[in-house]
Amino acid sequence: MEFFSLQIRDKIVCFLVAILLIFLAYSEAFKNLSSYLLIGFFLWYTFYGQIKITLDIINLSIISHLIIALIGVFIGINTNESLNQIMDLIHIVILFLFFREANLNFISYKKILYFLFIGFIFAFLLGIYEIFSSNLNRFELHSVGSINRSAVYIMYIFVTALCLKDQYHEKSSRLIFAFIILISLISLILGASRMALFSFPVIFIIYLVFSKKINLKSLIIFCFIISVSIFILFSFFSDSILATKLLMGLNDEVRVQIWVSSILAFIENNWLFGIGVGNSIFIDVISYFPNDALSRSIDNPHNVYLDMLLERGALGLFTFAAFLFSILKIKDNNKKFLLYIRILVLTLLLMGLANITFRYEFALLFIILIGSYLNPSVKK
């Protein structure tokens, strides 16, 4: 359906959706403005009964998760901090419901991906510019910020382009998806996030297995490419940050102390509802490692499971897990999309072992991709 033939309401919503998707990784101001307006639209039309919320396990689990987190705000260790932090989760849940339940028959899934890809290209070019024009020596996305946060966002984009590259058969589409795969790989390399670097081969092998493309030949080629790349890296770029990060391997005493402190802090506080969203900053590692603490405040547990457990309690972790596993149980005759959704969820779960993966812009990206996939009005 052409944009100019839409009703005025649909034109506004289409425009706001496009702004959100394009600027998600690029501009904090445009992202916030468009998301607030879309949230207002959703709440208004839901209140007047023009948008109805599906009462299935997916929606019920994510809504329950939000309710539990809200309870934790008021029984946690610092209500003021949680009130400041809870808005991110409220935005995530409401925008998920918007992209799943609103009538979006004027936009296809391909267009949603194209808007996201355009924004990612802008953010990629800005990130490259900042590396070469300033003292930055690692790649990050402007609006996402932080090496690890950017790495999660980039990995979601990579998985999206990789899994759906054969879904759309136009030559232009194939070129766009190939280009996104290329620049996302460059971004991951320049970012040198250990979480992303060590997750990548696992995610790619999962993709080969699920898409039934794995065989001895593909494994040999993949291992050969990885081996040659590592040989070149340590032979000619041994002083690079990428080489340094790879040499560190999975050893990280600082993070281990944070994980142990998170578990002990959880045990000492409310098991059901946790300490409250955002209150990890009040947990001091030195309280649990008085003689050899390598850091102070946790800030975040660097693990999505411990993050949920500590800040949102056992009920928070359970409802979050129920949300993700209910998505994994979805059935779809379109095998490419089914493969994509499952790998996207598994990517979140895998990278969540070493970082939070359900906050900020990368969580918004995840729920937009999942929500619009589940929306029956969005043409696939």
C-alpha positions as CSV (number, residue, x, y, z in Angstrom):
1,M,0.0,0.0,0.0
2,E,1.4,3.4,-1.0
3,F,2.1,5.9,1.7
4,F,0.2,8.7,0.2
5,S,-3.0,6.6,-0.2
6,L,-3.1,5.9,3.6
7,Q,-5.5,7.6,6.0
8,I,-3.9,10.4,8.0
9,R,-3.7,8.3,11.2
10,D,-1.9,5.5,9.4
11,K,0.5,8.0,7.7
12,I,1.4,9.4,11.1
13,V,2.0,6.0,12.6
14,C,4.0,4.8,9.6
15,F,6.1,7.9,9.8
16,L,6.8,7.5,13.5
17,V,7.6,3.8,13.0
18,A,10.1,4.7,10.3
19,I,11.7,7.3,12.5
20,L,12.0,4.9,15.4
21,L,13.6,2.2,13.3
22,I,16.0,4.5,11.4
23,F,17.2,6.3,14.4
24,L,17.2,3.4,17.0
25,A,21.0,3.0,16.7
26,Y,21.8,6.5,15.6
27,S,20.0,9.3,17.5
28,E,18.8,9.3,21.1
29,A,16.5,12.3,20.6
30,F,14.6,11.0,17.5
31,K,14.4,7.5,19.0
32,N,12.9,8.8,22.3
33,L,10.5,11.2,20.6
34,S,9.1,8.6,18.2
35,S,8.8,5.9,20.9
36,Y,7.0,8.2,23.3
37,L,4.5,9.1,20.6
38,L,3.9,5.5,19.5
39,I,3.4,4.5,23.2
40,G,0.9,7.3,23.6
41,F,-0.9,6.1,20.4
42,F,-1.0,2.5,21.6
43,L,-2.3,3.4,25.1
44,W,-5.0,5.8,23.7
45,Y,-6.4,3.3,21.2
46,T,-6.1,0.4,23.6
47,F,-8.1,2.4,26.2
48,Y,-10.8,3.1,23.7
49,G,-10.9,-0.6,22.6
50,Q,-9.6,-0.1,19.1
51,I,-6.5,-2.2,19.8
52,K,-7.0,-5.5,21.6
53,I,-4.3,-7.3,23.5
54,T,-4.0,-11.1,22.7
55,L,-4.2,-13.1,25.9
56,D,-1.7,-15.8,25.2
57,I,1.4,-17.1,27.0
58,I,3.7,-14.7,25.2
59,N,1.8,-11.5,26.1
60,L,0.9,-12.7,29.6
61,S,4.5,-13.6,30.5
62,I,5.9,-10.3,29.4
63,I,3.1,-8.3,31.1
64,S,3.6,-10.4,34.2
65,H,7.3,-9.7,34.1
66,L,6.6,-6.0,34.0
67,I,4.2,-6.2,36.9
68,I,6.7,-8.2,39.0
69,A,9.4,-5.6,38.2
70,L,7.0,-2.8,39.3
71,I,6.4,-4.5,42.6
72,G,10.1,-4.8,43.0
73,V,10.5,-1.1,42.6
74,F,8.6,-0.5,45.8
75,I,10.0,-3.3,47.9
76,G,13.5,-3.1,46.7
77,I,16.5,-1.5,48.3
78,N,16.2,2.0,46.7
79,T,12.8,3.0,45.3
80,N,14.1,6.3,43.8
81,E,16.7,4.6,41.7
82,S,14.3,2.0,40.5
83,L,11.7,4.6,39.5
84,N,14.4,6.2,37.3
85,Q,15.3,2.8,35.7
86,I,11.9,1.1,35.3
87,M,10.9,3.4,32.5
88,D,13.2,1.5,30.1
89,L,11.4,-1.7,30.8
90,I,8.0,-0.1,30.5
91,H,9.0,1.3,27.1
92,I,10.2,-2.2,26.0
93,V,7.0,-4.0,27.1
94,I,4.5,-1.4,25.6
95,L,6.4,-1.1,22.3
96,F,6.4,-4.9,22.1
97,L,2.6,-4.9,22.5
98,F,2.4,-2.1,19.9
99,F,4.4,-3.9,17.3
100,R,2.5,-7.1,18.0
101,E,-1.1,-5.8,18.3
102,A,-1.5,-2.5,16.3
103,N,-2.8,-2.7,12.8
104,L,0.3,-2.3,10.7
105,N,-1.0,-3.5,7.4
106,F,0.6,-0.5,5.7
107,I,4.1,-1.8,6.4
108,S,5.8,-5.1,5.5
109,Y,8.4,-7.0,7.5
110,K,10.9,-6.3,4.7
111,K,10.3,-2.5,5.0
112,I,10.8,-2.8,8.8
113,L,14.1,-4.5,8.1
114,Y,15.1,-1.9,5.5
115,F,14.4,1.0,7.9
116,L,16.5,-0.8,10.6
117,F,19.3,-1.5,8.1
118,I,19.3,2.2,6.9
119,G,19.7,3.3,10.5
120,F,22.4,0.7,11.1
121,I,24.4,1.9,8.1
122,F,24.2,5.5,9.3
123,A,25.4,4.4,12.8
124,F,28.1,2.3,11.3
125,L,29.5,5.1,9.2
126,L,29.4,7.5,12.2
127,G,31.2,4.9,14.3
128,I,33.9,4.4,11.7
129,Y,34.3,8.2,11.4
130,E,34.7,8.5,15.2
131,I,37.4,5.8,15.3
132,F,39.5,7.6,12.7
133,S,38.8,11.2,13.8
134,S,39.1,10.9,17.6
135,N,40.8,8.8,20.3
136,L,38.3,6.0,20.1
137,N,40.1,2.7,19.4
138,R,37.0,0.4,19.4
139,F,33.8,0.5,17.5
140,E,30.5,1.4,19.1
141,L,27.1,2.6,17.9
142,H,26.3,6.2,18.7
143,S,22.9,5.9,20.3
144,V,23.5,2.4,21.8
145,G,26.8,3.3,23.4
146,S,29.2,1.0,25.3
147,I,31.2,-1.7,23.4
148,N,29.2,-4.6,24.8
149,R,25.8,-3.0,24.3
150,S,26.7,-2.2,20.7
151,A,28.0,-5.7,20.2
152,V,24.6,-7.2,21.2
153,Y,22.8,-4.8,18.9
154,I,25.1,-5.6,16.0
155,M,24.8,-9.4,16.6
156,Y,21.0,-9.1,16.4
157,I,21.4,-7.2,13.1
158,F,23.9,-9.8,11.8
159,V,21.6,-12.8,12.7
160,T,18.6,-11.0,11.0
161,A,20.5,-10.4,7.8
162,L,22.1,-13.9,7.8
163,C,18.9,-15.9,8.4
164,L,16.6,-13.8,6.1
165,K,19.0,-13.3,3.2
166,D,17.2,-15.8,1.1
167,Q,13.7,-14.8,2.1
168,Y,13.5,-12.0,-0.4
169,H,14.6,-12.8,-4.0
170,E,15.1,-9.5,-5.6
171,K,18.6,-8.8,-6.6
172,S,18.6,-5.5,-4.7
173,S,17.4,-7.3,-1.6
174,R,20.2,-9.9,-1.8
175,L,22.8,-7.1,-2.2
176,I,21.4,-5.2,0.8
177,F,21.4,-8.2,3.0
178,A,24.9,-9.2,1.9
179,F,26.1,-5.7,2.6
180,I,24.6,-5.7,6.1
181,I,26.2,-9.0,6.9
182,L,29.6,-7.6,5.8
183,I,29.4,-4.3,7.8
184,S,28.1,-6.1,10.9
185,L,31.1,-8.5,10.8
186,I,33.4,-5.5,10.4
187,S,31.7,-3.8,13.3
188,L,32.0,-6.9,15.5
189,I,35.7,-7.1,14.7
190,L,36.4,-3.4,15.3
191,G,34.4,-3.5,18.5
192,A,36.5,-6.5,19.8
193,S,33.9,-7.5,22.4
194,R,35.0,-10.8,23.8
195,M,31.3,-11.7,24.4
196,A,30.6,-11.2,20.7
197,L,33.9,-12.7,19.4
198,F,33.4,-16.0,21.3
199,S,29.7,-16.1,20.6
200,F,30.0,-15.6,16.9
201,P,31.3,-19.1,15.9
202,V,28.7,-20.8,18.1
203,I,25.9,-18.7,16.6
204,F,27.1,-19.4,13.1
205,I,27.3,-23.1,13.7
206,I,23.8,-23.1,15.2
207,Y,22.7,-21.4,12.1
208,L,24.3,-24.1,9.9
209,V,22.8,-26.8,12.0
210,F,19.2,-25.4,12.1
211,S,19.3,-24.5,8.4
212,K,20.6,-28.0,7.6
213,K,23.6,-26.6,5.8
214,I,26.1,-28.2,8.1
215,N,28.4,-31.0,6.7
216,L,32.0,-31.9,6.9
217,K,32.9,-29.6,4.0
218,S,31.2,-26.5,5.5
219,L,32.8,-27.2,8.9
220,I,36.3,-27.5,7.3
221,I,35.8,-24.3,5.3
222,F,34.5,-22.4,8.4
223,C,37.4,-23.7,10.6
224,F,39.9,-22.9,7.9
225,I,38.7,-19.3,7.5
226,I,38.8,-18.8,11.3
227,S,42.3,-20.4,11.6
228,V,43.7,-18.3,8.7
229,S,42.1,-15.1,10.2
230,I,43.6,-15.8,13.6
231,F,47.0,-16.6,12.1
232,I,47.0,-13.3,10.2
233,L,45.9,-11.4,13.3
234,F,48.6,-12.7,15.6
235,S,51.3,-12.6,12.8
236,F,50.7,-9.0,11.7
237,F,48.5,-7.3,14.3
238,S,49.6,-8.9,17.5
239,D,49.5,-5.5,19.3
240,S,45.9,-4.8,18.3
241,I,43.0,-4.7,20.8
242,L,41.4,-7.6,18.9
243,A,44.4,-9.8,19.5
244,T,44.7,-8.7,23.1
245,K,41.0,-9.6,23.8
246,L,41.3,-13.0,22.1
247,L,44.4,-13.8,24.2
248,M,42.5,-13.0,27.3
249,G,40.1,-15.9,26.4
250,L,37.3,-16.5,28.8
251,N,39.3,-15.7,31.8
252,D,37.9,-12.7,33.7
253,E,38.3,-12.5,37.4
254,V,36.5,-9.2,37.7
255,R,33.4,-10.6,36.1
256,V,33.5,-13.8,38.2
257,Q,33.6,-11.7,41.4
258,I,30.7,-9.7,40.1
259,W,28.7,-12.9,39.4
260,V,29.5,-14.3,42.9
261,S,28.5,-11.0,44.5
262,S,25.3,-10.9,42.5
263,I,24.3,-14.4,43.7
264,L,25.2,-13.6,47.4
265,A,23.3,-10.3,47.2
266,F,20.3,-12.1,45.8
267,I,20.4,-14.7,48.7
268,E,20.5,-11.8,51.2
269,N,17.5,-10.0,49.8
270,N,14.0,-10.6,48.5
271,W,14.1,-13.9,46.6
272,L,10.8,-13.4,44.8
273,F,11.0,-9.8,43.6
274,G,14.7,-9.0,43.9
275,I,16.4,-5.8,44.9
276,G,14.6,-3.6,42.4
277,V,15.4,-2.6,38.8
278,G,18.7,-0.6,38.5
279,N,19.7,-1.2,42.1
280,S,22.7,-3.3,41.3
281,I,24.8,-0.1,41.6
282,F,24.2,-0.3,45.4
283,I,25.8,-3.7,45.7
284,D,29.5,-3.4,46.5
285,V,31.8,-6.2,45.5
286,I,34.2,-5.4,48.4
287,S,31.4,-6.6,50.8
288,Y,31.9,-10.1,49.5
289,F,35.6,-9.9,48.6
290,P,37.0,-7.6,51.4
291,N,40.7,-8.5,50.8
292,D,40.9,-8.8,47.0
293,A,38.0,-7.0,45.4
294,L,38.9,-6.1,41.8
295,S,35.9,-3.7,41.4
296,R,33.4,-1.9,43.5
297,S,29.7,-1.4,42.6
298,I,28.3,-4.1,40.4
299,D,26.6,-1.5,38.0
300,N,25.1,-4.5,36.2
301,P,25.8,-8.2,36.8
302,H,27.1,-8.7,33.2
303,N,24.8,-11.8,32.9
304,V,21.2,-11.6,31.8
305,Y,20.2,-14.5,34.1
306,L,21.9,-13.0,37.2
307,D,20.6,-9.5,36.2
308,M,17.0,-10.8,36.2
309,L,17.5,-12.9,39.4
310,L,19.2,-10.1,41.4
311,E,17.1,-7.1,40.4
312,R,13.7,-8.8,39.6
313,G,13.9,-12.0,41.7
314,A,13.0,-15.6,40.9
315,L,9.6,-14.5,39.6
316,G,11.2,-12.0,37.3
317,L,13.6,-14.6,35.9
318,F,10.8,-17.1,35.5
319,T,8.5,-14.8,33.6
320,F,11.3,-13.6,31.4
321,A,12.2,-17.3,30.6
322,A,8.6,-18.1,30.0
323,F,8.4,-15.2,27.5
324,L,11.5,-16.4,25.5
325,F,10.6,-20.1,25.6
326,S,7.0,-19.4,24.5
327,I,8.5,-17.6,21.4
328,L,10.7,-20.7,20.8
329,K,7.5,-22.8,20.7
330,I,5.9,-20.8,17.9
331,K,4.9,-22.8,14.8
332,D,5.2,-21.4,11.3
333,N,5.0,-22.9,7.9
334,N,7.6,-20.4,6.7
335,K,10.7,-22.3,7.6
336,K,13.1,-19.3,7.0
337,F,11.2,-17.1,9.5
338,L,10.9,-20.0,12.1
339,L,14.7,-20.6,11.8
340,Y,15.3,-16.8,12.2
341,I,13.2,-16.3,15.3
342,R,14.7,-19.3,17.1
343,I,18.2,-18.3,16.3
344,L,17.5,-14.7,17.4
345,V,16.2,-16.0,20.8
346,L,19.1,-18.4,21.2
347,T,21.5,-15.5,20.4
348,L,20.0,-13.5,23.3
349,L,20.3,-16.5,25.6
350,L,23.9,-17.3,24.6
351,M,25.2,-13.7,24.7
352,G,23.3,-13.3,28.0
353,L,25.9,-15.6,29.7
354,A,28.4,-12.7,29.6
355,N,26.3,-9.6,29.4
356,I,22.8,-8.1,30.0
357,T,20.9,-8.6,26.7
358,F,17.4,-7.3,27.6
359,R,17.8,-3.6,28.3
360,Y,18.2,-0.4,26.3
361,E,18.3,-0.2,22.5
362,F,19.2,-3.8,21.8
363,A,16.2,-5.0,23.8
364,L,14.0,-2.6,21.8
365,L,15.5,-4.0,18.6
366,F,14.7,-7.5,19.8
367,I,11.1,-6.8,20.7
368,I,10.5,-4.9,17.5
369,L,11.7,-7.8,15.4
370,I,9.7,-10.4,17.4
371,G,6.6,-8.3,17.9
372,S,6.2,-7.3,14.2
373,Y,6.9,-11.0,13.2
374,L,4.0,-12.0,15.5
375,N,1.7,-9.3,14.1
376,P,-0.7,-10.9,11.6
377,S,-1.2,-7.5,9.8
378,V,2.4,-7.2,8.9
379,K,3.1,-8.9,5.6
380,K,6.0,-11.3,5.7
